[in-house]
Amino acid sequence: MKKQQFELSIDHGMMVGAKSAFDTCLRAAVAKAIGTGSDEGSATLRISFEILSTMDKETGEVRRMPVFKYKAGYSVPMKDSIDATIGESSRLIHDDDVGFMLVNGQVSMDELMAEDKEA
């Protein structure tokens, strides 16, 4: 009995799960991008394989048996930031022991607590 042969292709029946996983990730990426206000994203399908070689003891023929694995995923970049400027009455001075130090007129919580303890 002759075994059927199939072209190695993403359209082969054994790849249905991989294609379905990719389609799901693609739809999820687009929905996530729209939902978060992002204007970009990506969906990926990675197919890896390992080829195991065995020898048929009767014929001496080397058989190559592939084991395929797949992983589908998606990414939607999330960009967010907080902008501020700190510089009110501040200046840099050089200290030989620690390098540069920032000096300004603002009182720190540590300084306030130390004053309360002294009083």
PyMOL commands that place a pseudoatom at each C-alpha (Angstrom):
pseudoatom trace, name=CA, resn=MET, resi=1, chain=A, elem=C, hetatm=0, pos=[0.000, 0.000, 0.000]
pseudoatom trace, name=CA, resn=LYS, resi=2, chain=A, elem=C, hetatm=0, pos=[1.459, 3.341, -1.084]
pseudoatom trace, name=CA, resn=LYS, resi=3, chain=A, elem=C, hetatm=0, pos=[1.200, 6.157, 1.457]
pseudoatom trace, name=CA, resn=GLN, resi=4, chain=A, elem=C, hetatm=0, pos=[-0.260, 9.474, 0.391]
pseudoatom trace, name=CA, resn=GLN, resi=5, chain=A, elem=C, hetatm=0, pos=[2.118, 12.372, -0.070]
pseudoatom trace, name=CA, resn=PHE, resi=6, chain=A, elem=C, hetatm=0, pos=[1.255, 15.981, 0.669]
pseudoatom trace, name=CA, resn=GLU, resi=7, chain=A, elem=C, hetatm=0, pos=[3.004, 19.212, -0.150]
pseudoatom trace, name=CA, resn=LEU, resi=8, chain=A, elem=C, hetatm=0, pos=[4.610, 20.827, 2.893]
pseudoatom trace, name=CA, resn=SER, resi=9, chain=A, elem=C, hetatm=0, pos=[2.540, 23.994, 3.231]
pseudoatom trace, name=CA, resn=ILE, resi=10, chain=A, elem=C, hetatm=0, pos=[0.747, 26.235, 5.713]
pseudoatom trace, name=CA, resn=ASP, resi=11, chain=A, elem=C, hetatm=0, pos=[-2.413, 25.095, 3.923]
pseudoatom trace, name=CA, resn=HIS, resi=12, chain=A, elem=C, hetatm=0, pos=[-1.852, 21.450, 4.929]
pseudoatom trace, name=CA, resn=GLY, resi=13, chain=A, elem=C, hetatm=0, pos=[-4.540, 20.061, 7.241]
pseudoatom trace, name=CA, resn=MET, resi=14, chain=A, elem=C, hetatm=0, pos=[-2.098, 19.534, 10.103]
pseudoatom trace, name=CA, resn=MET, resi=15, chain=A, elem=C, hetatm=0, pos=[-1.518, 23.307, 10.187]
pseudoatom trace, name=CA, resn=VAL, resi=16, chain=A, elem=C, hetatm=0, pos=[-5.200, 24.191, 10.804]
pseudoatom trace, name=CA, resn=GLY, resi=17, chain=A, elem=C, hetatm=0, pos=[-4.510, 24.805, 14.503]
pseudoatom trace, name=CA, resn=ALA, resi=18, chain=A, elem=C, hetatm=0, pos=[-1.598, 27.121, 13.730]
pseudoatom trace, name=CA, resn=LYS, resi=19, chain=A, elem=C, hetatm=0, pos=[-3.623, 29.120, 11.213]
pseudoatom trace, name=CA, resn=SER, resi=20, chain=A, elem=C, hetatm=0, pos=[-6.550, 29.366, 13.616]
pseudoatom trace, name=CA, resn=ALA, resi=21, chain=A, elem=C, hetatm=0, pos=[-4.293, 30.550, 16.455]
pseudoatom trace, name=CA, resn=PHE, resi=22, chain=A, elem=C, hetatm=0, pos=[-2.770, 33.195, 14.183]
pseudoatom trace, name=CA, resn=ASP, resi=23, chain=A, elem=C, hetatm=0, pos=[-6.201, 34.420, 13.051]
pseudoatom trace, name=CA, resn=THR, resi=24, chain=A, elem=C, hetatm=0, pos=[-7.307, 34.686, 16.689]
pseudoatom trace, name=CA, resn=CYS, resi=25, chain=A, elem=C, hetatm=0, pos=[-4.202, 36.689, 17.599]
pseudoatom trace, name=CA, resn=LEU, resi=26, chain=A, elem=C, hetatm=0, pos=[-4.610, 38.977, 14.592]
pseudoatom trace, name=CA, resn=ARG, resi=27, chain=A, elem=C, hetatm=0, pos=[-8.204, 39.794, 15.565]
pseudoatom trace, name=CA, resn=ALA, resi=28, chain=A, elem=C, hetatm=0, pos=[-7.197, 40.303, 19.213]
pseudoatom trace, name=CA, resn=ALA, resi=29, chain=A, elem=C, hetatm=0, pos=[-4.340, 42.647, 18.234]
pseudoatom trace, name=CA, resn=VAL, resi=30, chain=A, elem=C, hetatm=0, pos=[-6.608, 44.833, 16.119]
pseudoatom trace, name=CA, resn=ALA, resi=31, chain=A, elem=C, hetatm=0, pos=[-9.263, 44.939, 18.871]
pseudoatom trace, name=CA, resn=LYS, resi=32, chain=A, elem=C, hetatm=0, pos=[-6.628, 45.786, 21.510]
pseudoatom trace, name=CA, resn=ALA, resi=33, chain=A, elem=C, hetatm=0, pos=[-5.136, 48.542, 19.347]
pseudoatom trace, name=CA, resn=ILE, resi=34, chain=A, elem=C, hetatm=0, pos=[-8.533, 50.112, 18.776]
pseudoatom trace, name=CA, resn=GLY, resi=35, chain=A, elem=C, hetatm=0, pos=[-9.498, 49.701, 22.431]
pseudoatom trace, name=CA, resn=THR, resi=36, chain=A, elem=C, hetatm=0, pos=[-6.342, 51.358, 23.737]
pseudoatom trace, name=CA, resn=GLY, resi=37, chain=A, elem=C, hetatm=0, pos=[-6.066, 54.067, 21.096]
pseudoatom trace, name=CA, resn=SER, resi=38, chain=A, elem=C, hetatm=0, pos=[-2.867, 52.638, 19.663]
pseudoatom trace, name=CA, resn=ASP, resi=39, chain=A, elem=C, hetatm=0, pos=[-2.208, 53.095, 15.968]
pseudoatom trace, name=CA, resn=GLU, resi=40, chain=A, elem=C, hetatm=0, pos=[-0.072, 49.993, 15.486]
pseudoatom trace, name=CA, resn=GLY, resi=41, chain=A, elem=C, hetatm=0, pos=[0.438, 46.389, 16.478]
pseudoatom trace, name=CA, resn=SER, resi=42, chain=A, elem=C, hetatm=0, pos=[1.558, 43.040, 15.167]
pseudoatom trace, name=CA, resn=ALA, resi=43, chain=A, elem=C, hetatm=0, pos=[0.467, 39.423, 15.103]
pseudoatom trace, name=CA, resn=THR, resi=44, chain=A, elem=C, hetatm=0, pos=[2.999, 36.639, 14.659]
pseudoatom trace, name=CA, resn=LEU, resi=45, chain=A, elem=C, hetatm=0, pos=[3.026, 32.944, 13.950]
pseudoatom trace, name=CA, resn=ARG, resi=46, chain=A, elem=C, hetatm=0, pos=[6.218, 31.050, 14.584]
pseudoatom trace, name=CA, resn=ILE, resi=47, chain=A, elem=C, hetatm=0, pos=[6.518, 27.508, 13.349]
pseudoatom trace, name=CA, resn=SER, resi=48, chain=A, elem=C, hetatm=0, pos=[9.505, 25.511, 14.486]
pseudoatom trace, name=CA, resn=PHE, resi=49, chain=A, elem=C, hetatm=0, pos=[10.383, 21.924, 13.776]
pseudoatom trace, name=CA, resn=GLU, resi=50, chain=A, elem=C, hetatm=0, pos=[12.710, 19.165, 14.753]
pseudoatom trace, name=CA, resn=ILE, resi=51, chain=A, elem=C, hetatm=0, pos=[13.572, 16.357, 12.378]
pseudoatom trace, name=CA, resn=LEU, resi=52, chain=A, elem=C, hetatm=0, pos=[14.044, 12.993, 14.044]
pseudoatom trace, name=CA, resn=SER, resi=53, chain=A, elem=C, hetatm=0, pos=[15.901, 10.347, 12.072]
pseudoatom trace, name=CA, resn=THR, resi=54, chain=A, elem=C, hetatm=0, pos=[15.275, 6.656, 12.566]
pseudoatom trace, name=CA, resn=MET, resi=55, chain=A, elem=C, hetatm=0, pos=[16.339, 3.615, 10.614]
pseudoatom trace, name=CA, resn=ASP, resi=56, chain=A, elem=C, hetatm=0, pos=[13.849, 1.011, 9.452]
pseudoatom trace, name=CA, resn=LYS, resi=57, chain=A, elem=C, hetatm=0, pos=[15.353, -2.277, 10.645]
pseudoatom trace, name=CA, resn=GLU, resi=58, chain=A, elem=C, hetatm=0, pos=[13.790, -4.274, 7.817]
pseudoatom trace, name=CA, resn=THR, resi=59, chain=A, elem=C, hetatm=0, pos=[14.725, -2.068, 4.873]
pseudoatom trace, name=CA, resn=GLY, resi=60, chain=A, elem=C, hetatm=0, pos=[17.703, -0.129, 6.244]
pseudoatom trace, name=CA, resn=GLU, resi=61, chain=A, elem=C, hetatm=0, pos=[15.979, 3.039, 5.036]
pseudoatom trace, name=CA, resn=VAL, resi=62, chain=A, elem=C, hetatm=0, pos=[16.538, 6.222, 7.041]
pseudoatom trace, name=CA, resn=ARG, resi=63, chain=A, elem=C, hetatm=0, pos=[13.240, 7.865, 7.843]
pseudoatom trace, name=CA, resn=ARG, resi=64, chain=A, elem=C, hetatm=0, pos=[12.981, 11.515, 8.711]
pseudoatom trace, name=CA, resn=MET, resi=65, chain=A, elem=C, hetatm=0, pos=[10.062, 12.303, 10.978]
pseudoatom trace, name=CA, resn=PRO, resi=66, chain=A, elem=C, hetatm=0, pos=[9.289, 15.974, 11.567]
pseudoatom trace, name=CA, resn=VAL, resi=67, chain=A, elem=C, hetatm=0, pos=[7.818, 17.277, 14.803]
pseudoatom trace, name=CA, resn=PHE, resi=68, chain=A, elem=C, hetatm=0, pos=[6.217, 20.674, 14.250]
pseudoatom trace, name=CA, resn=LYS, resi=69, chain=A, elem=C, hetatm=0, pos=[5.493, 23.213, 16.963]
pseudoatom trace, name=CA, resn=TYR, resi=70, chain=A, elem=C, hetatm=0, pos=[3.819, 26.566, 16.640]
pseudoatom trace, name=CA, resn=LYS, resi=71, chain=A, elem=C, hetatm=0, pos=[3.329, 29.675, 18.722]
pseudoatom trace, name=CA, resn=ALA, resi=72, chain=A, elem=C, hetatm=0, pos=[1.012, 32.530, 17.836]
pseudoatom trace, name=CA, resn=GLY, resi=73, chain=A, elem=C, hetatm=0, pos=[1.101, 35.862, 19.602]
pseudoatom trace, name=CA, resn=TYR, resi=74, chain=A, elem=C, hetatm=0, pos=[0.427, 39.541, 19.285]
pseudoatom trace, name=CA, resn=SER, resi=75, chain=A, elem=C, hetatm=0, pos=[1.779, 42.824, 20.529]
pseudoatom trace, name=CA, resn=VAL, resi=76, chain=A, elem=C, hetatm=0, pos=[0.253, 46.268, 20.752]
pseudoatom trace, name=CA, resn=PRO, resi=77, chain=A, elem=C, hetatm=0, pos=[2.710, 48.897, 21.982]
pseudoatom trace, name=CA, resn=MET, resi=78, chain=A, elem=C, hetatm=0, pos=[1.500, 50.847, 24.958]
pseudoatom trace, name=CA, resn=LYS, resi=79, chain=A, elem=C, hetatm=0, pos=[3.050, 54.268, 25.077]
pseudoatom trace, name=CA, resn=ASP, resi=80, chain=A, elem=C, hetatm=0, pos=[2.562, 56.508, 28.056]
pseudoatom trace, name=CA, resn=SER, resi=81, chain=A, elem=C, hetatm=0, pos=[4.607, 59.186, 29.717]
pseudoatom trace, name=CA, resn=ILE, resi=82, chain=A, elem=C, hetatm=0, pos=[4.670, 61.916, 32.317]
pseudoatom trace, name=CA, resn=ASP, resi=83, chain=A, elem=C, hetatm=0, pos=[6.523, 65.110, 31.491]
pseudoatom trace, name=CA, resn=ALA, resi=84, chain=A, elem=C, hetatm=0, pos=[7.785, 67.603, 34.037]
pseudoatom trace, name=CA, resn=THR, resi=85, chain=A, elem=C, hetatm=0, pos=[10.485, 70.193, 34.504]
pseudoatom trace, name=CA, resn=ILE, resi=86, chain=A, elem=C, hetatm=0, pos=[12.421, 70.529, 37.736]
pseudoatom trace, name=CA, resn=GLY, resi=87, chain=A, elem=C, hetatm=0, pos=[14.680, 73.484, 37.950]
pseudoatom trace, name=CA, resn=GLU, resi=88, chain=A, elem=C, hetatm=0, pos=[13.084, 76.124, 40.139]
pseudoatom trace, name=CA, resn=SER, resi=89, chain=A, elem=C, hetatm=0, pos=[15.874, 77.934, 41.937]
pseudoatom trace, name=CA, resn=SER, resi=90, chain=A, elem=C, hetatm=0, pos=[18.133, 74.909, 41.725]
pseudoatom trace, name=CA, resn=ARG, resi=91, chain=A, elem=C, hetatm=0, pos=[21.833, 74.798, 41.049]
pseudoatom trace, name=CA, resn=LEU, resi=92, chain=A, elem=C, hetatm=0, pos=[24.558, 72.189, 40.863]
pseudoatom trace, name=CA, resn=ILE, resi=93, chain=A, elem=C, hetatm=0, pos=[27.596, 72.330, 43.097]
pseudoatom trace, name=CA, resn=HIS, resi=94, chain=A, elem=C, hetatm=0, pos=[30.568, 70.006, 43.041]
pseudoatom trace, name=CA, resn=ASP, resi=95, chain=A, elem=C, hetatm=0, pos=[31.384, 68.013, 46.156]
pseudoatom trace, name=CA, resn=ASP, resi=96, chain=A, elem=C, hetatm=0, pos=[34.743, 66.210, 46.193]
pseudoatom trace, name=CA, resn=ASP, resi=97, chain=A, elem=C, hetatm=0, pos=[33.282, 63.209, 48.075]
pseudoatom trace, name=CA, resn=VAL, resi=98, chain=A, elem=C, hetatm=0, pos=[30.098, 62.505, 46.096]
pseudoatom trace, name=CA, resn=GLY, resi=99, chain=A, elem=C, hetatm=0, pos=[30.405, 64.430, 42.842]
pseudoatom trace, name=CA, resn=PHE, resi=100, chain=A, elem=C, hetatm=0, pos=[27.705, 66.864, 41.867]
pseudoatom trace, name=CA, resn=MET, resi=101, chain=A, elem=C, hetatm=0, pos=[24.922, 67.801, 44.261]
pseudoatom trace, name=CA, resn=LEU, resi=102, chain=A, elem=C, hetatm=0, pos=[21.637, 69.567, 43.577]
pseudoatom trace, name=CA, resn=VAL, resi=103, chain=A, elem=C, hetatm=0, pos=[20.952, 72.556, 45.830]
pseudoatom trace, name=CA, resn=ASN, resi=104, chain=A, elem=C, hetatm=0, pos=[17.643, 74.365, 46.042]
pseudoatom trace, name=CA, resn=GLY, resi=105, chain=A, elem=C, hetatm=0, pos=[15.539, 76.158, 48.616]
pseudoatom trace, name=CA, resn=GLN, resi=106, chain=A, elem=C, hetatm=0, pos=[12.956, 73.391, 48.979]
pseudoatom trace, name=CA, resn=VAL, resi=107, chain=A, elem=C, hetatm=0, pos=[12.756, 71.763, 52.410]
pseudoatom trace, name=CA, resn=SER, resi=108, chain=A, elem=C, hetatm=0, pos=[12.685, 67.972, 52.457]
pseudoatom trace, name=CA, resn=MET, resi=109, chain=A, elem=C, hetatm=0, pos=[10.465, 65.804, 54.688]
pseudoatom trace, name=CA, resn=ASP, resi=110, chain=A, elem=C, hetatm=0, pos=[13.590, 64.576, 56.511]
pseudoatom trace, name=CA, resn=GLU, resi=111, chain=A, elem=C, hetatm=0, pos=[14.539, 68.162, 57.343]
pseudoatom trace, name=CA, resn=LEU, resi=112, chain=A, elem=C, hetatm=0, pos=[11.016, 68.935, 58.612]
pseudoatom trace, name=CA, resn=MET, resi=113, chain=A, elem=C, hetatm=0, pos=[10.955, 65.853, 60.810]
pseudoatom trace, name=CA, resn=ALA, resi=114, chain=A, elem=C, hetatm=0, pos=[14.390, 66.675, 62.205]
pseudoatom trace, name=CA, resn=GLU, resi=115, chain=A, elem=C, hetatm=0, pos=[13.163, 70.198, 63.108]
pseudoatom trace, name=CA, resn=ASP, resi=116, chain=A, elem=C, hetatm=0, pos=[10.103, 68.730, 64.884]
pseudoatom trace, name=CA, resn=LYS, resi=117, chain=A, elem=C, hetatm=0, pos=[12.333, 66.441, 66.977]
pseudoatom trace, name=CA, resn=GLU, resi=118, chain=A, elem=C, hetatm=0, pos=[14.607, 69.356, 67.932]
pseudoatom trace, name=CA, resn=ALA, resi=119, chain=A, elem=C, hetatm=0, pos=[11.723, 71.565, 68.985]
for i in range(1, 119): cmd.bond("trace and resi %d" % i, "trace and resi %d" % (i + 1))
show_as sticks, trace
zoom trace
